[in-house]
Amino acid sequence: MTEGTNKTAGKSKKRRILIIVILAVSLLSLVSWVLTEHADWVAGLFAAKSKKNGSSVMYSDELRSYAFYKTDYNLDPTKNEDYMGLDRQLWYHNGGVGIGADLDDEEAWNGYNDAVTFFVKYFKTVIAGDTDAYNALFTSAYYRKNDEHIRFAPQMLYNIHVYQLSENTDNSGVTEWTFNVEYEIFRNDGTFRNDLPPDGGSRTLLFTLRGDASGNVLIDSIERYRSK
């Protein structure tokens, strides 16, 4: 091998090393940015994957690649005109009858069963991004299989539908309801539901609620219907 050939080979080797170093630095920078800008989402994702029994209520056990919107923990959904123009009512379906009313219209929901008024509180809590209040809406039995939600931003929910499937009361006055629940999230940031796309779309969830004779209702379980 000639001296010129040795020099050329040496330059090529140095160039390859330089490219590898640049790629490594770029990758580390990207990872650092993700961990910094989306720390809560990453924490929630790992929390969901660490379940011994069941899966976290709002994090899917399926791998999905969505480009979520940037998280804003100070978001005021009422300031977004596009969102305010959507159907933000709660729709309650029982048999072939469907009734819709605003979540803030307390008078409209008078006379309905305790499960329906519970859903009014549930969805208002999610829209407000009140994680502590949200975590208080579940039974102790639920938390034997699931963790509390870490943190989520205010969510712009719309097309909210709850379909009552059953209602049974035992001799002690405890009532159990099952509902199919569907809703969409406008400009989804992934902190509450990472299994829903960022620009609309829903997945049906099966809610089981338990209420005592005093009207106190909590969520006993939330299950997903498996995708075919």
C-alpha positions in Angstrom: 0.0 0.0 0.0 1.4 3.4 -1.0 1.8 6.4 1.3 -1.0 8.2 -0.6 -3.3 5.3 -0.1 -2.6 5.2 3.7 -3.4 8.9 4.0 -6.7 8.5 2.1 -7.7 5.5 4.3 -6.8 7.5 7.4 -8.9 10.4 6.4 -11.9 8.1 5.6 -11.6 6.5 9.1 -11.5 9.9 10.8 -14.5 11.0 8.8 -16.5 7.9 9.9 -15.5 8.5 13.5 -16.6 12.2 13.2 -20.0 11.2 11.7 -20.6 8.6 14.5 -19.7 11.2 17.2 -22.1 13.8 15.6 -24.9 11.2 15.4 -24.4 10.1 19.0 -24.5 13.7 20.3 -27.6 14.4 18.3 -29.3 11.3 19.7 -28.4 12.2 23.3 -29.7 15.8 22.7 -33.0 14.4 21.4 -33.4 12.1 24.4 -32.6 14.9 26.7 -35.2 17.2 25.1 -37.9 14.5 25.3 -37.2 13.8 29.0 -37.3 17.6 29.7 -40.3 18.7 27.7 -42.5 15.6 28.3 -41.4 14.4 31.7 -44.9 13.7 32.9 -45.8 11.7 29.8 -42.7 9.6 30.0 -43.3 9.0 33.7 -46.9 8.0 33.0 -45.9 5.7 30.2 -43.4 3.8 32.4 -45.9 3.7 35.2 -48.4 2.0 32.9 -45.9 -0.5 31.7 -44.9 -1.5 35.2 -48.3 -2.8 36.2 -48.4 -6.2 37.8 -52.1 -6.6 37.4 -54.2 -4.9 34.8 -53.2 -1.7 33.1 -53.4 2.0 34.1 -56.8 3.4 33.3 -55.7 6.0 30.8 -52.6 4.5 29.3 -53.0 1.9 26.6 -51.1 -1.4 26.7 -50.7 -1.2 23.0 -47.8 0.5 21.3 -48.9 3.6 19.4 -46.9 6.4 17.7 -48.9 9.6 17.9 -47.4 13.1 17.6 -49.3 14.7 20.5 -49.8 18.4 21.0 -47.6 20.3 23.4 -48.8 20.0 27.0 -50.2 23.1 28.7 -50.9 22.6 32.4 -52.4 26.2 32.6 -54.8 25.6 29.7 -58.2 27.2 29.9 -60.4 25.2 27.5 -63.0 28.0 27.4 -60.5 30.3 25.7 -60.2 28.1 22.6 -62.9 29.2 20.2 -62.6 26.1 18.0 -63.1 23.9 21.0 -66.1 25.9 22.3 -67.7 25.4 18.9 -67.8 21.6 19.2 -70.5 19.5 20.8 -69.4 19.6 24.5 -72.6 18.2 25.9 -72.8 15.0 27.9 -75.1 12.5 26.1 -76.8 9.9 28.2 -78.2 6.9 26.4 -80.5 4.3 28.0 -82.2 1.9 25.6 -83.2 3.7 22.5 -83.4 7.1 24.3 -80.6 9.7 24.2 -80.6 12.9 26.3 -77.9 15.6 25.9 -77.2 18.6 28.1 -74.3 20.9 29.1 -72.2 19.6 32.0 -72.7 22.9 33.9 -76.5 22.7 33.5 -77.3 21.2 37.0 -81.0 21.6 36.6 -81.0 19.5 33.4 -79.5 16.5 35.2 -81.9 16.6 38.2 -84.0 13.4 38.4 -81.5 11.1 36.7 -79.8 8.2 38.6 -76.7 8.7 40.7 -74.5 7.2 38.0 -75.4 9.9 35.5 -74.8 12.7 37.9 -71.5 11.0 38.8 -70.4 11.2 35.1 -71.2 14.9 35.1 -68.6 15.3 37.9 -66.2 12.9 36.3 -66.0 14.7 33.0 -65.9 18.2 34.6 -62.9 16.9 36.6 -61.1 15.7 33.5 -61.7 18.9 31.6 -60.3 20.9 34.6 -57.2 18.7 34.7 -57.8 18.2 38.5 -55.7 15.1 39.1 -56.3 14.9 42.8 -60.0 15.1 42.4 -59.8 12.6 39.6 -57.9 10.0 41.7 -60.6 10.3 44.4 -63.3 9.0 42.0 -62.2 5.3 42.3 -62.8 2.4 44.7 -60.1 0.8 46.8 -60.7 -2.4 44.7 -59.8 -0.4 41.6 -56.5 0.6 43.2 -55.5 -2.9 44.0 -54.9 -3.4 40.3 -54.1 0.2 39.2 -52.0 3.1 40.3 -53.2 6.7 40.8 -52.8 8.9 37.8 -49.6 11.0 38.1 -50.7 14.2 36.4 -52.6 15.3 33.4 -53.3 18.7 31.8 -56.8 20.1 31.3 -58.5 18.1 28.5 -60.8 19.5 25.8 -63.4 16.7 25.7 -66.2 16.6 23.2 -68.6 14.2 21.7 -69.1 12.7 25.1 -71.5 9.7 25.2 -72.3 7.3 28.0 -74.5 4.2 27.2 -76.1 2.5 30.2 -75.9 -1.3 29.9 -77.1 -2.5 33.3 -78.2 -1.4 36.8 -78.5 -3.9 39.7 -79.1 -3.2 43.4 -78.4 -5.8 46.1 -80.1 -6.3 49.5 -77.7 -3.9 51.2 -78.6 -1.0 48.9 -75.4 -1.1 46.9 -76.0 -0.5 43.2 -73.7 -1.5 40.3 -73.9 0.0 36.9 -72.1 -0.7 33.7 -71.7 1.8 30.9 -70.0 2.0 27.5 -68.2 5.4 27.5 -66.9 7.2 24.4 -65.5 10.7 24.0 -62.9 12.6 21.9 -60.1 14.9 22.9 -59.5 18.1 20.9 -55.8 18.8 20.5 -54.9 15.7 22.6 -51.6 16.1 24.4 -51.4 12.5 25.5 -51.1 13.2 29.3 -54.6 11.7 30.0 -55.2 9.3 27.1 -52.2 8.2 25.0 -54.2 5.7 23.1 -56.3 8.4 21.3 -55.1 10.3 18.3 -54.3 14.0 18.6 -57.0 15.2 16.3 -60.1 13.3 17.1 -61.2 9.7 17.4 -62.5 7.6 20.3 -62.2 4.1 21.7 -65.1 2.6 23.7 -64.4 1.9 27.4 -66.4 -0.3 29.7 -67.0 1.5 33.1 -68.3 -0.3 36.2 -69.6 2.0 38.8 -70.6 1.2 42.4 -72.9 3.4 44.5 -74.1 3.1 48.1 -77.6 3.8 49.5 -76.5 7.4 50.3 -75.8 8.1 46.7 -72.0 8.0 46.8 -70.7 6.6 43.5 -67.2 5.6 42.5 -65.5 3.8 39.6 -64.8 0.1 40.3 -63.2 -0.7 37.0 -62.5 0.5 33.5 -61.8 -2.0 30.8 -60.9 -1.6 27.1 -62.4 -3.5 24.3 -59.6 -5.3 22.4 -58.9 -4.0 18.9 -59.6 -6.6 16.3 
